[in-house]
Amino acid sequence: MPEPLRVSSDLISVLTEAAHDRKPVTGWTHNFYRYPARFSPQFAGAVIRSFSRSSELILDPYMGGGTSVVEAVACGRNIIGNDLNSLACFITKTKVTPLTEFETDAVKAWAVREVPQFNYRRDAHELEPFVHAAKTKNLSLVRARFIKKAVAAAIASLSLLPTENAQNFAKCIVLRVSQWALDGRETHTSLSDFRGKLVTTSVEMVKAINRLGIRVAGNGGRATVLNMNAAHLDESQVFAQMRQKVSLVITSPPYPGVHVLYHRWQVDGRRETPAPYWIAGCNDGQGVSFYNFGDRREGAADTYFRTSFETLRAIRRVMRNGGYVVQLVAFNRPDDQLQRYLVNMKDAGFQEVRTGASRIWREVPGRKWHASLLGKTHASNEVVLIHRAI
């Protein structure tokens, strides 16, 4: 077995500092949605600047909320982002799709004129066509029902916006504020607070997308978003038409044996609801194990490692020789699962690049209050893994 490759001490310092950065997620359009287990923008940006050049192609095969995609276009890179989850794709597309001046004015006018009219006095029959029964499960509970009616009114108002792009942007505003109002809340959110948050969030998000739009117009960064199983990436038309292969993969895959709700919110005592799919207009018919590569109750996580290997092989097929893969991964049982993951990487065609005598570990920042109650579990720590395609 060949000796592990090594990176310079300067690069180790850069990555360690970025991985350990504890500042709240901010900048560009990163705060458009709180996606579970999201990347640190500081880490993603440091990796992109350190391991790629402007002429090279980047891939995030499990992009989640699109942190790496936003950072890549902000750095003037071309990136392909992919995810199984249609909600992740909606969020990421919204984060990197600029508004025209016409669309900006329309969204601002919507926030001023329409938002104050979202209330629980609206006729239920009038709003019924905009309520999806299956996707609003548990939103009739005490802490959620008034917000549910306001969200239905918001969805009904989207047709007043002039373009699909403007409508999707307004959906994302409603999505972000509804998550703030409902997901994992210990206290009730009033309807007046909800409306006020919609207005202020509209202003903030419009400013953020316009700043990113100016940046991207100046540096030429471009994003392509795919919604597919990463095990079939090499079969997609996007890669078939590409004249170059991927030089850098930056990602955070699902964690073996770790339960993450990528497709649900928890409302009124942690009862699950698929409401984000209702608001975003996305389809979701999958269970938790689909998005996590396996059931957390499967102690050996064999399904996870089989699925992971299939995706890693497809990723290797779209990469050039010598390209880098930089990942943040956590493990439910790191003593044996880390080694299994490294074997998967080796068998898929990658050689580890070591960052010194020990790997870089970090505590996962921004955990939800009910997850933090569990303390420092194995799953609350991520490790930086660097590999090179051979």
Beta strands, then each sheet from edge to edge (+ up, - down):
strand 1: 5-6
strand 2: 57-60
strand 3: 78-82
strand 4: 222-226
strand 5: 246-251
strand 6: 265-267
strand 7: 271-273
strand 8: 319-330
strand 9: 350-354
strand 10: 361-363
strand 11: 381-389
sheet 1: 1+ 9+ 11- 8+ 5+ 2+ 3+ 4+
sheet 2: 1+ 9+ 11- 10+
sheet 3: 6+ 7-
end
